[in-house]
Amino acid sequence: MLAGQPIIILRENVERTRGFEAQRSNIMAAKAIAAAVRTTLGPRGMDKMLVSSSGDVVITNDGATILHEMSVQHPGAKLVVEVAETQDDEVGDGTTTATVLVGSLMEEAEKLLAQEVHPTVIAHGYQLGMEKALAVLDDLAITVGFEDREDLTKIADTAMTGKSIEAVKEKISGIVVDAVRQVATETNPGTYTVDEDDIKIKKQVGDTMHDAELIRGIVIDKKRVFEQMPDAVTDAKVALLAQPLEVTKTQVKSKIKITSSDQMKAFNEQERESLKKIAEQIVASGANVVLCQKGIADAVQYYLAKNGIYAVEDVKEEDMKFAARALCGTIVNKPEELNTTTLGHAEMAEELPDAELTVISGCDNPKAVTILLRGTSQLLLDELERAVYDAARVVQDAIEDGRFVVGGGSVETELQLRIRDYAATVGGRVQLAIEAFANAFEVIPRTLAENSGFDTIDKVVALRKAHADGAKYAGLNVYTGAIVDMREAGVIEPERVKTQAIKSATETAMLLVRVDDMMVTQAGKPGAQ
C-alpha cells in the first residue's frame, strides 16, 4: 500500500482496463458483433460475402457461418461468437437470433449502468427475467406429433426461408422431413430420438437444385473399380468387407527362392487360385455388390466382373459404417464370413453417369439415409447444404420434443409484455433490470420490420396492440407488412430453438456485464507467454 492506494505490479506486456471502461468495452464488442449479423435476420434478410486471405469466397446469411469466418480478437466478442457456435451445435438454428439478443441485452445494460444500477442487480434481474421468459415460452408452446407431417414440413420451411434456395424450399422441406422421420427411433410410446449422423448430405455440381433427391441408402464418392463390371445392379445384395481382397502378406520377413520357370509358373498359378477362391467365396454368398474398405487385387476384380458383380474399393471407414446402417448389413473381415444375414439389401446399386459417385438406393427400412443435393455452382451448393442442415436439425428437435412456437416476432412481443407485467410485481432496482430484459426482446420484431423495408415504429406498436388485445400468436408478415396469426400462416419453429437462444444470450450478457477489470496479455511484446 502506498498512501492508502493499492499497488498492483503487472508485466509490461499486460494491458489493463478497469471499471466502466471495461464494461463499455464488452458492451461495444457485443453490439458490434450483433450489428454484423443483424441485417441477415428474417426471410427478407440480406446475405454477406466473406472473402478469406487465400481468396476463398463464402456467400451466406447463416449467422453461425458468418461469425465463424470472421476474424475476432476482442475477448468479449469471442464470447458472443461462442454463443452462436453453441446454438448451432445444440439445436442447429437460431444463431442470428441469439447473437442479436445478446447485443440488445448489453445495450439495455449500458443504459442501466449509466443510471448507476449495480452490475450485480442487473445480472439478478436478467436471471429472474430469463426464468419468467422460459415459463411464458412453455405456456405458448404448441404440441406436434410424429405423424403430423404438415406441421413438420412447415418447421423445415421456416428454417430455410430467407436462404438463397427459395425456389426449391418446398421440395427440400418434404425431403428433409421424410429423411428425419425415416431414421427416428421410438424409445418409448410417443417418444422419439434422432441421431443427426444418420442423415448424410452429399453434393454434386452440374445439375439444377430441382434435382435434389432423398436416397434411402448411401452415396459413395467412388466409381466401380473395373470398367467391365456392370454399371447398375438391381436387387442389390451388398457385401461389406473391411479387409483387402488380396493375397495376405506374411507377418514375418520371408523369402521364396525360385530356380526354374516351372516353379515360377506354379507360384503364379497358386496365387491366381488363391485370388480366384476369394472371388468364388463372394459369389457363393449371393452378393452382387461389394464395398471394400481396402484394395481389391486385379485378378479378383476380373473374376468379380466375370460374375456380374459391382465392386468399389478404398471406401472410407465412415462410409462403411454408414452403409451398414443404411443397408442393414454387417461389416465382415473375410469373404468366408459372408452369408445371407450379413449381406445388406437395396433395390439398386449404380454408378451415376458423368460423376464419380456410386448410389445404392431403395433399402428396406434403412437406419440411415442420404440427401443428394445438386446445383450449378459450388457456392450455391454450400448455401443449400447449410439450409438443409438447419432444416434437418429443427425437424429433429421438433420430433424429439414434440413442441413448437410461432415466429414472426410474435413470441418476442408476448414475452416483452408479460415480463414487463411481472417486473411490476418485483419492485426495487431489480424491477428496472427485469424491465430492461423485457425491452431487449423488441429488437427481434424491430429488426424483422427494418430488414423488410417497413416502418419499425408502426409495426412494433401494431404488434403490441394485437398482443394486448389477446392475439398471442400475432406476428409480422414480412412480405405484406400485415399483422397476422403466425400459427395459421405456418411460420413455426421448435420450442428448443427459442429456449436455447434465450438461455445462452442471457447467461452471456450476465457474464459480460459483471466484468469490471480486463487484463489482456499482448502477444509479440517482451515477456509475453
C-alpha positions in Angstrom: 0.0 0.0 0.0 1.2 3.5 -0.8 -0.7 6.5 0.6 -3.7 4.3 1.0 -3.6 3.1 -2.7 -3.1 -0.5 -3.7 -0.1 -1.2 -5.9 -0.6 -4.0 -8.5 2.6 -5.0 -10.3 1.9 -6.3 -13.8 4.2 -7.5 -16.5 5.0 -4.8 -19.1 3.1 -6.6 -21.8 -0.3 -6.6 -19.9 -2.9 -4.1 -20.9 -5.4 -3.4 -18.1 -8.9 -1.8 -18.4 -11.0 -1.1 -15.3 -14.4 0.0 -14.2 -16.9 1.4 -16.6 -14.4 1.4 -19.4 -14.1 -2.4 -19.1 -17.8 -2.8 -19.1 -18.2 -0.4 -22.0 -15.6 -2.3 -24.0 -17.5 -5.5 -23.7 -20.8 -3.8 -24.4 -19.4 -2.2 -27.6 -17.9 -5.6 -28.7 -21.2 -7.4 -28.2 -23.2 -4.7 -30.1 -20.6 -4.7 -32.9 -21.0 -8.5 -33.4 -24.8 -8.3 -33.2 -24.7 -5.4 -35.8 -22.6 -7.6 -38.1 -25.4 -10.2 -38.5 -28.5 -8.2 -37.7 -29.2 -7.4 -41.4 -29.4 -11.2 -42.1 -32.3 -11.8 -39.7 -35.6 -13.0 -41.2 -36.9 -14.1 -44.5 -36.0 -10.8 -46.2 -32.6 -10.5 -44.6 -29.6 -9.8 -46.8 -26.5 -12.1 -47.5 -22.9 -11.5 -46.6 -19.9 -12.1 -48.9 -16.9 -13.2 -47.0 -13.5 -13.4 -48.7 -10.6 -15.1 -47.0 -6.9 -14.2 -47.4 -6.5 -17.1 -49.7 -9.3 -15.8 -52.0 -12.0 -18.3 -50.9 -15.4 -16.8 -51.2 -18.4 -17.6 -49.0 -21.9 -16.1 -49.6 -24.4 -16.8 -46.9 -26.9 -15.3 -44.4 -26.3 -18.1 -41.8 -25.3 -16.4 -38.6 -23.0 -19.2 -37.4 -21.2 -19.4 -40.7 -20.6 -15.6 -40.8 -19.3 -15.4 -37.3 -17.1 -18.5 -37.8 -15.5 -16.9 -40.9 -14.9 -13.6 -39.1 -11.6 -12.8 -37.5 -12.5 -11.7 -34.0 -9.8 -10.6 -31.5 -11.8 -8.9 -28.6 -12.3 -11.4 -25.7 -15.9 -10.2 -25.2 -16.7 -10.5 -28.9 -15.2 -14.0 -28.9 -17.7 -15.0 -26.2 -20.6 -13.8 -28.3 -19.3 -15.8 -31.3 -19.1 -18.8 -29.0 -22.8 -18.3 -28.2 -23.7 -18.6 -31.9 -21.5 -21.7 -32.3 -23.1 -23.3 -29.2 -26.5 -22.5 -30.5 -25.6 -24.1 -33.8 -24.2 -27.2 -32.2 -27.1 -27.7 -29.8 -30.1 -27.0 -31.9 -28.9 -26.2 -35.4 -30.8 -22.9 -35.9 -31.5 -19.6 -34.2 -27.8 -18.4 -34.2 -28.6 -14.9 -35.6 -31.5 -14.5 -33.0 -29.2 -15.5 -30.1 -26.4 -13.1 -31.3 -28.8 -10.1 -31.9 -30.4 -10.8 -28.5 -27.0 -10.6 -26.7 -26.3 -7.3 -28.3 -29.7 -6.0 -27.3 -29.3 -7.2 -23.7 -25.9 -5.5 -23.5 -27.3 -2.2 -24.9 -30.0 -2.3 -22.2 -27.4 -3.0 -19.6 -25.4 0.0 -20.8 -28.4 2.3 -20.0 -28.8 0.8 -16.5 -25.1 1.3 -15.8 -25.4 4.9 -16.9 -28.1 5.2 -14.2 -25.6 3.7 -11.7 -27.5 0.5 -11.3 -25.0 -2.1 -9.9 -24.0 -4.9 -12.3 -25.0 -7.5 -9.7 -28.5 -6.1 -9.7 -28.6 -6.1 -13.5 -27.4 -9.8 -13.5 -30.0 -10.8 -10.9 -32.8 -9.0 -12.8 -31.7 -10.8 -16.0 -31.8 -14.1 -14.2 -35.3 -13.5 -13.0 -36.4 -12.3 -16.4 -35.0 -15.4 -18.1 -36.8 -17.7 -15.7 -40.1 -15.9 -16.4 -39.4 -15.9 -20.2 -38.9 -19.7 -20.2 -42.2 -20.2 -18.2 -44.0 -18.0 -20.7 -42.4 -19.8 -23.6 -43.6 -23.1 -22.2 -47.1 -21.7 -22.0 -47.0 -20.5 -25.6 -45.7 -23.8 -27.0 -48.0 -26.0 -29.2 -47.8 -29.8 -29.5 -46.7 -31.5 -32.7 -46.8 -35.3 -33.3 -44.5 -37.6 -35.2 -47.3 -38.3 -37.8 -48.0 -34.6 -38.2 -46.1 -34.3 -41.5 -47.7 -31.0 -42.4 -46.5 -29.1 -39.3 -43.1 -30.7 -39.5 -42.8 -29.5 -43.1 -43.7 -26.0 -42.1 -41.0 -26.1 -39.4 -38.4 -27.1 -42.0 -39.8 -24.5 -44.4 -39.4 -21.7 -41.8 -35.8 -22.7 -41.1 -34.9 -22.4 -44.8 -36.9 -19.3 -45.6 -34.6 -16.4 -46.4 -31.8 -18.6 -47.8 -30.8 -18.4 -51.4 -32.7 -21.5 -52.3 -36.3 -20.1 -52.1 -37.2 -21.7 -55.5 -36.8 -25.3 -54.2 -37.6 -25.0 -50.4 -41.0 -26.7 -50.8 -39.4 -29.8 -52.3 -36.4 -29.8 -50.0 -38.7 -29.4 -46.9 -40.5 -32.6 -47.8 -37.2 -34.4 -48.4 -35.9 -33.3 -45.1 -39.0 -34.3 -43.1 -39.1 -37.8 -44.8 -35.4 -38.2 -44.1 -35.6 -37.4 -40.4 -38.8 -39.5 -39.8 -37.1 -42.4 -41.5 -34.2 -42.5 -39.1 -36.1 -41.6 -36.0 -36.1 -44.3 -33.3 -39.1 -44.7 -31.0 -37.6 -45.2 -27.5 -41.0 -45.1 -25.6 -44.5 -44.9 -26.9 -44.8 -41.4 -28.4 -41.1 -40.6 -27.7 -38.5 -40.5 -30.4 -34.8 -39.8 -30.7 -32.9 -38.9 -33.8 -29.1 -39.3 -34.4 -28.1 -36.5 -36.7 -25.2 -38.6 -38.0 -27.8 -41.0 -39.6 -28.5 -38.3 -42.2 -25.7 -37.7 -44.7 -25.7 -34.8 -47.1 -23.9 -35.3 -50.4 -23.3 -32.6 -53.1 -23.0 -32.9 -56.9 -22.1 -29.9 -59.1 -23.7 -29.9 -62.5 -27.5 -30.3 -62.4 -30.1 -27.8 -61.0 -31.3 -27.5 -57.4 -34.6 -29.0 -58.5 -32.9 -32.4 -59.0 -32.2 -32.9 -55.3 -33.5 -36.2 -54.0 -33.7 -38.4 -50.9 -31.7 -41.6 -51.3 -32.9 -44.4 -49.0 -29.4 -45.7 -48.8 -25.9 -44.3 -49.4 -23.9 -42.3 -51.9 -20.2 -43.0 -52.1 -17.6 -40.8 -53.8 -16.2 -43.7 -55.7 -16.9 -45.5 -59.0 -16.6 -49.2 -59.9 -13.1 -50.5 -59.9 -13.2 -52.2 -63.2 -14.9 -51.0 -66.4 -16.1 -54.5 -67.4 -18.3 -54.6 -64.3 -22.0 -53.7 -64.8 -22.7 -50.0 -64.2 -26.0 -50.9 -62.5 -27.3 -53.8 -60.4 -30.9 -54.4 -59.5 -32.0 -56.2 -56.3 -28.6 -55.5 -54.8 -27.1 -57.8 -52.2 -24.2 -55.9 -50.8 -21.1 -57.5 -49.2 -19.3 -55.2 -46.7 -15.6 -56.2 -46.3 -13.1 -54.5 -44.0 -10.0 -56.3 -45.2 -8.3 -56.2 -48.6 -9.3 -58.7 -51.2 -5.7 -59.6 -52.0 -3.2 -62.3 -51.1 -2.4 -61.8 -47.4 1.2 -60.8 -46.7 3.1 -62.8 -44.1 3.6 -61.3 -40.7 7.4 -62.0 -40.7 10.1 -61.3 -43.2 10.5 -64.3 -45.6 12.0 -65.1 -48.9 11.0 -67.6 -51.6 13.8 -68.9 -53.8 12.7 -69.8 -57.3 15.3 -71.6 -59.5 13.2 -72.6 -62.5 10.4 -71.4 -64.8 8.2 -74.3 -63.7 8.5 -73.1 -60.1 7.6 -69.6 -61.2 4.6 -70.9 -63.1 3.5 -72.9 -60.1 3.8 -69.9 -57.8 1.8 -67.7 -60.2 -0.9 -70.4 -60.6 -1.1 -70.8 -56.8 -1.5 -67.1 -56.3 -4.2 -66.9 -59.0 -6.0 -69.8 -57.4 -6.0 -68.0 -54.0 -7.4 -64.9 -55.6 -10.0 -66.8 -57.5 -11.0 -68.6 -54.3 -11.7 -65.2 -52.7 -13.9 -64.2 -55.6 -15.7 -67.5 -55.5 -16.5 -67.1 -51.8 -18.1 -63.8 -52.6 -20.1 -65.2 -55.5 -21.2 -68.2 -53.3 -22.5 -65.8 -50.7 -25.0 -64.5 -53.2 -23.6 -61.0 -53.2 -23.8 -58.9 -56.4 -22.3 -55.7 -55.0 -19.0 -55.4 -53.0 -17.9 -52.5 -50.8 -14.3 -53.0 -49.7 -12.6 -50.7 -47.2 -9.2 -51.7 -48.6 -7.9 -52.6 -52.1 -9.1 -55.3 -54.5 -6.5 -57.2 -56.5 -6.7 -57.1 -60.3 -7.4 -60.8 -60.5 -10.2 -60.6 -58.0 -11.7 -57.6 -60.0 -11.6 -59.7 -63.1 -13.4 -62.7 -61.6 -16.0 -60.4 -59.9 -16.7 -58.7 -63.2 -17.0 -62.1 -64.9 -19.7 -62.9 -62.5 -21.6 -59.6 -63.0 -20.6 -58.2 -59.6 -20.3 -54.4 -59.0 -17.3 -53.6 -56.7 -15.9 -50.4 -55.1 -12.6 -50.3 -53.3 -10.9 -48.0 -50.8 -14.3 -47.0 -49.2 -13.8 -44.8 -46.2 -14.4 -46.3 -42.8 -17.1 -43.7 -42.1 -18.9 -44.6 -45.3 -18.6 -48.3 -44.5 -20.3 -47.8 -41.1 -22.9 -45.6 -42.6 -23.6 -48.2 -45.3 -24.0 -50.9 -42.7 -26.8 -48.9 -41.0 -28.4 -47.9 -44.3 -28.3 -51.3 -45.9 -29.0 -53.2 -42.6 -25.9 -55.3 -43.3 -22.8 -56.4 -41.3 -19.2 -55.5 -41.9 -17.0 -58.7 -42.0 -13.3 -59.2 -42.3 -13.1 -62.2 -44.6 -15.1 -63.3 -47.6 -15.8 -66.7 -46.0 -17.8 -64.9 -43.2 -20.3 -63.7 -45.8 -23.8 -65.2 -45.7 -27.4 -64.1 -46.2 -27.6 -62.5 -42.8 -24.5 -60.3 -43.2 -25.4 -59.0 -46.6 -27.1 -55.6 -47.0 -30.0 -55.2 -49.3 -31.2 -52.5 -51.7 -33.3 -52.1 -54.8 -30.5 -50.6 -57.0 -26.7 -50.0 -57.0 -25.5 -47.9 -59.8 -22.7 -45.6 -61.0 -24.0 -42.1 -61.9 -23.1 -41.0 -65.4 -20.6 -38.2 -65.6 -19.8 -38.4 -61.9 -17.6 -40.5 -59.7 -20.5 -41.4 -57.5 -21.9 -44.8 -56.5 -25.5 -44.7 -55.4 -27.1 -47.6 -53.5 -30.8 -46.8 -53.0 -34.1 -48.4 -52.2 -33.2 -50.0 -48.9 -35.9 -51.6 -46.9 -36.4 -49.7 -43.6 -32.9 -48.1 -43.7 -31.4 -46.8 -40.4 -29.5 -44.1 -42.3 -30.4 -42.1 -45.4 -28.6 -39.7 -47.8 -29.8 -36.4 -49.1 -28.2 -35.8 -52.6 -28.1 -32.1 -53.5 -27.3 -30.8 -56.9 -26.5 -27.3 -58.1 -24.9 -25.3 -60.8 -22.1 -23.9 -58.6 -20.2 -24.8 -55.5 -21.2 -21.6 -53.7 -24.9 -22.3 -54.3 -24.4 -25.9 -53.2 -22.7 -24.8 -50.0 -25.5 -22.5 -49.1 -28.1 -25.2 -50.0 -26.2 -27.6 -47.7 -26.3 -25.2 -44.8 -30.1 -24.7 -45.3 -30.7 -28.4 -45.4 -28.6 -28.9 -42.3 -30.6 -26.3 -40.4 -33.9 -27.7 -41.6 -32.9 -31.3 -40.6 -31.8 -30.2 -37.1 -35.0 -28.2 -36.4 -37.2 -31.1 -37.6 -35.2 -33.4 -35.3 -35.7 -31.0 -32.4 -39.5 -30.9 -33.1 -39.8 -34.7 -33.3 -37.8 -35.3 -30.1 -39.5 -32.6 -28.0 -43.0 -32.7 -29.7 -43.4 -28.9 -29.2 -43.1 -25.7 -31.3 -43.7 -22.0 -31.1 -44.6 -19.4 -33.7 -42.3 -16.9 -35.4 -42.6 -13.5 -37.0 -41.7 -11.7 -33.8 -44.8 -13.0 -32.1 -43.1 -14.8 -29.2 -40.8 -11.9 -28.5 -43.6 -9.4 -28.4 -45.6 -11.6 -26.0 -42.5 -12.1 -23.8 -41.9 -8.4 -23.7 -45.5 -7.6 -22.5 -45.7 -10.4 -19.9 -42.2 -9.9 -18.5 -43.0 -6.2 -18.0 -46.1 -7.1 -16.1 -44.1 -9.5 -14.0 -41.4 -6.8 -13.3 -44.1 -4.6 -11.7 -44.7 -7.3 -9.0 -41.0 -7.4 -8.0 -40.2 -3.8 -7.2 -36.9 -2.2 -6.2 -34.0 -1.7 -8.5 -34.3 -5.3 -9.8 -37.5 -4.2 -11.4 -35.5 -1.9 -13.6 -33.3 -4.7 -14.7 -36.3 -7.0 -15.4 -37.9 -4.3 -17.5 -34.7 -3.8 -19.4 -34.6 -7.6 -20.0 -38.1 -7.3 -21.4 -37.3 -4.4 -23.6 -34.4 -6.3 -25.2 -36.8 -8.7 -26.9 -38.1 -5.8 -29.0 -35.0 -6.0 -31.1 -36.4 -9.1 -33.0 -39.7 -7.7 -34.4 -38.0 -4.3 -34.9 -35.2 -5.9 -37.0 -37.7 -8.0 -39.0 -39.6 -4.9 -39.9 -36.4 -3.0 -40.7 -35.0 -5.7 -42.9 -38.3 -6.0 -44.7 -38.4 -2.3 -45.5 -41.3 -1.3 -43.2 -41.6 1.5 -40.6 -40.2 -0.1 -37.4 -42.2 2.0 -35.0 -45.6 1.4 -36.7 -45.1 -2.3 -36.9 -43.8 -2.7 -33.3 -46.7 -0.6 -32.0 -49.2 -2.7 -34.1 -47.7 -5.9 -32.7 -48.0 -4.7 -29.1 -51.7 -3.7 -29.6 -52.5 -7.1 -31.2 -51.0 -8.9 -28.2 -52.5 -6.6 -25.7 -55.9 -7.5 -27.3 -55.2 -11.2 -26.6 -53.8 -12.3 -30.0 -50.9 -14.2 -28.6 -49.9 -15.7 -31.9 -49.9 -12.4 -33.8 -46.7 -11.7 -35.8 -45.4 -9.6 -38.7 -45.9 -10.9 -42.2 -42.6 -9.6 -43.7 -43.9 -9.7 -47.2 -47.1 -7.7 -46.8 -46.5 -5.8 -43.5 -49.7 -7.1 -42.1 -50.1 -8.4 -38.5 -51.4 -11.9 -38.9 -51.8 -15.1 -36.9 -48.4 -16.9 -37.3 -49.9 -20.3 -36.4 -52.3 -20.0 -39.4 -49.6 -18.6 -41.6 -47.4 -21.7 -40.9 -44.4 -19.7 -39.5 -43.3 -22.0 -36.8 -40.1 -23.3 -35.2 -39.2 -25.8 -32.4 -39.5 -24.5 -28.8 -36.0 -25.8 -28.2 -34.5 -23.3 -30.6 -36.1 -20.3 -28.9 -35.4 -21.7 -25.4 -31.7 -22.2 -26.2 -31.3 -18.8 -27.7 -32.8 -17.0 -24.7 -30.7 -19.1 -22.2 -27.4 -18.6 -24.0 -27.9 -14.9 -24.7 -29.0 -14.1 -21.2 -26.2 -16.1 -19.5 -23.6 -14.5 -21.7 -25.0 -11.0 -21.0 -24.9 -11.7 -17.3 -21.3 -12.8 -17.5 -20.1 -9.8 -19.5 -22.0 -7.2 -17.5 -20.2 -8.3 -14.3 -16.7 -7.8 -15.7 -15.2 -4.6 -14.4 -11.5 -5.4 -14.9 -9.8 -6.7 -18.0 -6.2 -7.7 -18.1 -5.1 -8.6 -21.6 -1.6 -10.0 -22.3 -0.3 -8.5 -25.5 1.4 -11.0 -27.8 4.6 -10.2 -29.5 6.0 -8.0 -26.7 8.9 -8.8 -24.5 7.9 -11.2 -21.7 4.8 -12.4 -23.5 3.9 -16.0 -22.8 
